[in-house]
Amino acid sequence: MSSLVEVRGIVRREVLDRVVQRLEAAVPRITVTRIHALGTGVHADPANINLEEGAYRDMAMVQCICAGERSTMVTDLIVQAARTGRPGDGIVSVHPVQHVTKIRTGESGLAALP
């Protein structure tokens, strides 16, 4: 059985459509979440500074689960679609997935993904 991984890309919101279009052709399901990036190296928009959160940048996180051997290809798609060359383009990370079960059918592993 092939190993499963979750690929997460944190990208600029202005490139999100391009990233999603590239991923839709390569993976069966994608999750997109709006996030606030905080911390060292985050180039915050001056309008995004408040007392509760500090300085943050509106970003998006795209996530998908795929076979481990496809993770490099998925990572490359995200990087190519999201790169602007400016600081704050984001990051891509890959995480092991122990198990996946499709709720509706009970299928598990790779069979649960398409």
Summary of the structure (lengths in Angstrom):
residues: 114
radius of gyration: 15.8
end to end distance: 16.0
largest distance: 49.1
contacts: 300
relative contact order: 0.31
helix: 27%
strand: 38%
